[in-house]
Amino acid sequence: MDEEEPESEPLWPGGWEEMTVTVLQAASFLCLSPHVVGQLIEGGHLVAEQRGNFRFVSVRSLFAYRRRHWSPEQAARYNTLLAG
């Protein structure tokens, strides 16, 4: 009765890793200003590509940055500011 479940494939195999978002969306996700996101891109902390006049930030780099720099304390402070 201990049947192994077959390993299911992700909904978008490899797709999300290639996804990008605008600087404005990245700023919203990280609770930062678009200017600061631009500075993070220039500093090499976020990966972005230029398409015409716009920069698009890699979703993978957003998650990596947030994992390294986002803490529950920061989230609590941010939520307090939003509520006040």
Backbone torsions as a table, in degrees:
resi	resn	phi	psi	omega
1	MET	NA	-7.1	176.5
2	ASP	-89.2	77.4	179.8
3	GLU	-84.0	134.5	176.2
4	GLU	-77.7	132.4	177.7
5	GLU	-78.9	136.7	178.2
6	PRO	-65.0	143.4	179.7
7	GLU	-67.3	118.8	-178.1
8	SER	-83.6	146.6	178.3
9	GLU	-79.5	147.2	176.3
10	PRO	-63.2	155.8	-179.3
11	LEU	-58.9	-40.3	179.3
12	TRP	-126.1	83.7	-175.7
13	PRO	-58.8	112.3	178.2
14	GLY	75.1	-6.7	-174.5
15	GLY	-68.7	-44.8	-176.2
16	TRP	-66.3	-28.6	-179.4
17	GLU	-67.2	-23.1	179.4
18	GLU	-94.5	-6.8	-176.0
19	MET	-70.5	150.0	175.4
20	THR	-131.3	159.5	176.8
21	VAL	-132.6	161.9	177.5
22	THR	-69.2	163.7	177.1
23	VAL	-60.5	-38.8	179.1
24	LEU	-62.7	-42.8	178.1
25	GLN	-66.7	-40.4	177.7
26	ALA	-61.9	-41.3	178.8
27	ALA	-61.9	-42.2	179.1
28	SER	-63.6	-43.8	-179.6
29	PHE	-62.1	-38.7	-177.5
30	LEU	-92.8	-0.9	-177.7
31	CYS	58.9	43.9	179.1
32	LEU	-127.5	170.0	175.4
33	SER	-82.7	155.3	176.0
34	PRO	-57.6	-33.7	178.0
35	HIS	-61.6	-45.3	179.9
36	VAL	-65.2	-39.1	177.2
37	VAL	-61.7	-40.2	176.0
38	GLY	-59.9	-40.8	177.6
39	GLN	-65.4	-38.1	177.9
40	LEU	-65.5	-36.6	177.1
41	ILE	-65.8	-48.5	-179.4
42	GLU	-61.4	-34.4	-179.6
43	GLY	-80.5	-4.3	178.8
44	GLY	84.4	10.5	-179.4
45	HIS	-83.1	-24.8	176.6
46	LEU	-125.9	145.3	178.8
47	VAL	-95.4	128.5	179.9
48	ALA	-140.1	156.7	175.5
49	GLU	-125.2	145.8	-179.3
50	GLN	-92.9	128.6	174.1
51	ARG	-129.9	103.8	-176.2
52	GLY	66.2	-126.6	179.7
53	ASN	-90.8	2.2	-173.2
54	PHE	-117.2	150.2	173.9
55	ARG	-110.1	141.5	179.1
56	PHE	-122.2	128.8	-175.0
57	VAL	-93.7	135.9	177.4
58	SER	-66.2	130.7	178.1
59	VAL	-62.2	-37.3	178.9
60	ARG	-59.7	-43.2	-179.3
61	SER	-70.0	-31.0	175.8
62	LEU	-62.0	-48.2	-179.9
63	PHE	-64.7	-39.6	179.5
64	ALA	-64.8	-43.2	179.2
65	TYR	-64.0	-44.8	-178.8
66	ARG	-64.3	-39.0	178.5
67	ARG	-61.8	-38.8	-177.9
68	ARG	-78.7	-31.7	-167.7
69	HIS	-119.4	-2.7	-176.1
70	TRP	-106.0	130.9	-179.4
71	SER	-126.2	161.0	176.3
72	PRO	-58.5	-33.2	179.1
73	GLU	-64.9	-42.4	177.8
74	GLN	-63.3	-41.1	179.3
75	ALA	-63.1	-41.6	179.7
76	ALA	-64.2	-43.8	177.7
77	ARG	-61.4	-43.0	-179.0
78	TYR	-63.5	-44.7	-180.0
79	ASN	-65.2	-36.1	176.9
80	THR	-63.4	-43.3	178.6
81	LEU	-62.4	-40.5	179.7
82	LEU	-65.5	-38.6	-176.9
83	ALA	-74.7	-28.1	-173.8
84	GLY	-84.9	NA	NA
